[in-house]
Amino acid sequence: MKRKSKWPKAVFYDSKNTLFAWDSVWVKACSNILTKYENRMDPEVFWRQWASFMTGENHKTAFGKYRKFTESLRVSLLYTFKHFGIGGSPEDVRFMADLWNEVQPFPDTLPALTRQKEMAKVFIFSNVETEYLEMMVNKLVGFRPDFVGDMDKSQSCKPSPRAYRWVLENVKLKPSDVIYCAGPQWDVQGAMAFGMKSAWVHRPYRVSKEIQGVKYDYEVNDLHELTKIIESSLSEG
């Protein structure tokens, strides 16, 4: 009997809200913005609306004219100000940019990635500028992924297939060779549409724990559960 090929050859990750706890810092930025304008709104309410508008702006970039992540963040912030009747400034996006170096890995990220790299390659791609992704990846002390890419380097943005393709072309693998993992649901589903087996990881602050749309190949509560899936797949190969 012919032995199955090794799968996965690589684990392909999103960064924000998947490997790194960006949302909690984003909420802190919202709190600082509201303090500036002496507004007593719950920062999480402001953040959720900003995050919703940001998703829309992200998708415009993915399937329309390319623009930097910070520009999408700025535009969506202005929509949020307008939505809540706050006379804010586009320059208030600095409240998030200035806090970026506070973004830390989730507790499971480093140990899980370290173990996974013993079995397969590890890739990270982020819808963010190079400088911000490097700030996050540098927090993985003693660990370096096999490939790190971002929207600036690729001039593409997930969930456009161009972004996933750009990574796989650079590492010379096919969609069927990897397992993709992300916290944002639309990112997982975009990867699946491109032909990758994908896992949705539950992270704090996410708006919904319910599956919206296409069902994922795998659903995990943390990256250690994903490690077990990889171990099991390789042992069966």
Residue pairs with C-beta under 8 A, 6 or more apart in sequence:
3 237
4 236
4 237
5 237
6 234
6 237
7 176
7 177
7 233
7 234
7 237
8 120
8 177
8 178
8 179
8 197
8 230
8 233
9 120
9 121
9 173
9 177
9 178
10 120
10 121
10 122
10 123
10 146
10 171
10 173
10 177
10 178
10 179
11 113
11 116
11 120
11 121
11 122
11 123
11 178
11 179
11 181
11 226
11 230
12 123
12 125
12 164
12 167
12 178
12 179
12 180
12 181
12 191
12 196
13 19
13 122
13 123
13 124
13 125
13 145
13 180
13 181
13 182
14 124
14 125
14 126
14 158
14 181
14 182
14 183
14 184
14 187
15 124
15 125
15 126
15 128
15 133
15 136
15 137
16 22
16 103
16 126
16 127
16 128
16 136
16 183
17 23
17 183
17 184
17 203
17 205
17 206
18 181
18 182
18 183
18 184
18 187
18 201
18 203
19 105
19 106
19 109
19 113
19 124
19 136
19 223
20 103
20 104
20 105
20 106
20 109
20 136
20 139
21 103
21 104
21 105
21 106
21 203
21 204
22 103
23 47
23 51
23 203
23 204
23 205
23 206
24 204
24 205
25 96
25 99
25 100
25 102
25 103
26 47
26 50
26 51
26 96
27 43
27 44
27 47
27 205
28 43
28 99
28 102
29 95
29 96
29 99
30 43
30 44
30 46
30 47
30 50
30 95
31 43
32 95
33 46
33 88
33 92
33 95
34 40
34 41
34 43
34 46
36 92
36 95
37 86
37 87
37 88
39 84
39 86
41 84
46 80
46 84
48 207
49 80
49 83
49 84
50 76
50 77
50 80
51 207
53 75
53 76
53 77
53 79
53 80
53 83
54 72
54 73
54 76
55 184
55 186
56 76
57 72
57 73
57 75
57 76
58 72
58 127
58 157
59 159
59 186
60 72
61 67
61 72
61 151
61 157
62 156
62 157
62 158
62 159
62 160
62 163
63 160
66 151
66 155
66 156
66 157
68 129
68 151
68 152
69 127
69 128
69 129
69 132
69 151
70 93
70 97
70 129
73 93
73 96
74 90
74 93
75 90
77 88
77 90
77 92
77 93
78 88
78 90
80 86
81 87
81 88
81 92
100 132
100 135
101 135
103 135
103 136
103 139
104 139
105 136
105 139
105 140
106 203
106 222
106 223
108 222
108 223
108 224
109 140
109 223
110 140
110 141
110 142
110 143
111 224
112 222
112 223
112 224
112 226
112 227
113 122
113 140
113 143
113 145
113 223
114 143
115 227
116 122
116 223
116 226
116 227
116 230
117 143
117 145
117 146
119 230
119 231
119 234
120 230
120 234
121 146
121 147
121 171
122 145
122 146
122 147
123 145
123 146
123 147
123 148
123 149
123 167
123 171
123 178
124 133
124 137
124 145
124 147
124 148
124 149
125 148
125 149
125 150
125 154
125 158
125 163
125 164
125 166
125 167
126 132
126 133
126 136
126 149
126 150
126 151
127 150
127 151
127 157
127 158
127 163
128 150
128 151
129 150
129 151
129 152
130 150
130 152
130 153
133 148
133 150
134 148
137 144
137 145
137 148
146 171
147 167
147 170
147 171
149 166
149 167
149 170
151 157
151 163
154 162
154 163
154 166
154 167
156 162
156 163
156 166
157 163
158 164
158 187
158 190
158 191
159 186
159 187
159 189
159 190
159 191
159 193
160 190
161 190
161 193
161 194
164 175
164 180
164 190
164 191
164 194
164 196
165 194
168 174
168 175
168 177
168 178
175 194
175 195
175 196
176 195
176 196
176 197
178 196
178 197
179 196
179 197
179 198
179 199
179 218
179 226
179 229
179 230
179 233
180 188
180 191
180 192
180 196
180 197
180 198
180 199
181 188
181 198
181 199
181 200
181 201
181 220
181 223
181 226
182 188
182 191
182 198
182 200
182 201
183 200
183 201
183 202
183 203
183 206
184 206
185 200
185 208
185 211
185 212
185 213
188 198
188 199
188 200
188 216
189 198
189 213
189 214
189 216
191 198
192 198
192 214
192 216
192 217
193 214
197 217
197 218
198 216
198 217
198 218
199 216
199 217
199 218
199 219
199 220
199 226
199 229
200 211
200 216
200 218
200 219
200 220
201 220
201 221
201 222
201 223
201 226
202 209
202 219
202 220
202 221
202 222
211 219
218 226
218 229
220 226
220 229
